[in-house]
Amino acid sequence: MGASGEQRLLQLNEMEEFRNDAYENAKIYKERTKKWHDKHILRRDFKQGQQVLLFNSRLKLFPCKLKSRWSGPFVVETVYPHGAIELKCNDGRTFKVNGQRIKPYYGTEVRNIDIIWLSKPP
């Protein structure tokens, strides 16, 4: 084998080392990203009969500035141990959703507001 053949083998070995380093770095990056993601997941506990709002992710396809992405309220029918939640509509239908897509609904709060006029009322 000549000098060029040995040079080519060295280059192939270097390329293999670069590939192994890139694989290890990607593996470390994925582990760190998963750890960060899992740390930021909010644990929400819902009870049967509780009212909740559902995040509508399909509204991202048709953006409306003033339209809320939360729909509902729905009633929690069943809470499963792995994070799924069965919701009940007003018409009686039920469906399962991921527990991360819902948030508690506290209802509309009616408050009495005192109005203070700075000038004569109209």
Secondary structure as the mmCIF struct_conf table of DSSP 4:
data_model
#
loop_
_struct_conf.conf_type_id
_struct_conf.id
_struct_conf.beg_label_comp_id
_struct_conf.beg_label_asym_id
_struct_conf.beg_label_seq_id
_struct_conf.end_label_comp_id
_struct_conf.end_label_asym_id
_struct_conf.end_label_seq_id
HELX_RH_AL_P HELX_RH_AL_P1 ALA A 3 LYS A 39
TURN_TY1_P TURN_TY1_P1 HIS A 40 HIS A 40
TURN_TY1_P TURN_TY1_P2 GLN A 48 GLY A 49
STRN STRN1 GLN A 51 PHE A 55
HELX_RH_3T_P HELX_RH_3T_P1 SER A 57 LYS A 60
TURN_TY1_P TURN_TY1_P3 LEU A 61 LEU A 61
BEND BEND1 PHE A 62 PHE A 62
BEND BEND2 LYS A 65 LEU A 66
BEND BEND3 ARG A 69 ARG A 69
STRN STRN2 TRP A 70 VAL A 79
TURN_TY1_P TURN_TY1_P4 PRO A 81 HIS A 82
BEND BEND4 GLY A 83 GLY A 83
STRN STRN3 ALA A 84 LYS A 88
TURN_TY1_P TURN_TY1_P5 ASN A 90 ASP A 91
BEND BEND5 GLY A 92 GLY A 92
STRN STRN4 THR A 94 ASN A 98
HELX_RH_3T_P HELX_RH_3T_P2 GLY A 99 ARG A 101
STRN STRN5 ILE A 102 PRO A 104
HELX_LH_PP_P HELX_LH_PP_P1 THR A 108 VAL A 110
BEND BEND6 LEU A 118 SER A 119
#
